[in-house]
Amino acid sequence: MAASSLRIVAAASFLPAFPLLLAHGVVSHSPVPATGLVPLAFSAGVSLFLVLRQNTKHSGGSNHVDEETAQDEHTDSSPDADLHPFLVFGVDVVLGAALLIVLVFSWLQSTHFNGQLATLAAYATIPLLVNFFIHLYLAVRSFSTGLALHDLTQWLAWQVVPADCPDCGHRLRPSSAPTIPWLESARRLKLPAVPNVKAPRWKAPAWLPKRSQSYAPLLADDEHERYTDEPEESGPSTRVEEPAEVAVVGKRDKKGKDVSSPIDE
């Protein structure tokens, strides 16, 4: 079923829900059933807005004579094409969660009702159930379409089987992964431009003493200075270095006597 038809059903379900939920709240002396009118009203408003937006776009696109323009508009003829897909998905999720909360509290209170009041509660919760399943279905479908889950599943399945046909050698595996619509729409999303703001120029206060030239800067520019331990560029040095004199000391024996050298003997 098309999304526009489901939106129309969601908007139309508010008409029987209004008297049923009010009667349920008055008879049961509880504000919970009447609280369900709030998400139902938002659901009807959002559904009518999206359907009217889609019809306006279709009627505007049919007045063009150019075929290329008509084809471009037909590709974007989805009911939520003008709006960001994350926005419509988030609205469906929030409305479905709100309807589910009202349904759960209504079911918890219905355990103490008698036969007639339980029947009224059952009829009153039918519009809530219809709207809940509609928003749940639309949210799941938007999630599956936005992340291209069907195409990703097929692409992963092709990674398991051989890439080429064993009979004719024709390549069966797709060469690239499928595009993700939500990712592409997020890339095309333009953020509002930030105005050019000039940063203020900070000046030293008048009472701050100026730096005198007698003090050296903390970070000196020594890039062009030569290190003192580097060799001269004129060439290798011809100076002969004399070996240092080493004094030989005789060893002492265990009794503490000096061992005489053979030269002295």
Secondary structure, DSSP 8 states (H G I E B T S, - for coil): --HHHHHHHHHHTHHHHHHHHHHHHHHHT-SHHHHTHHHHHHHHHHHHHHHHHHHHHHHHHHT---HHHHHHHHHT-STTSSS-HHHHHHHHHHHHHHHHHHHHHHHHHGGG--HHHHHHHHHHHHHHHHHHHHHHHHHHHHHHHHTTHHHHHHHHHHTTS-SB-TTT--B-S-SS----HHHHHHHH-----------------TTS----TTS--SS---SSS--TTS--TT-----------------B-TTS-B---TTT-
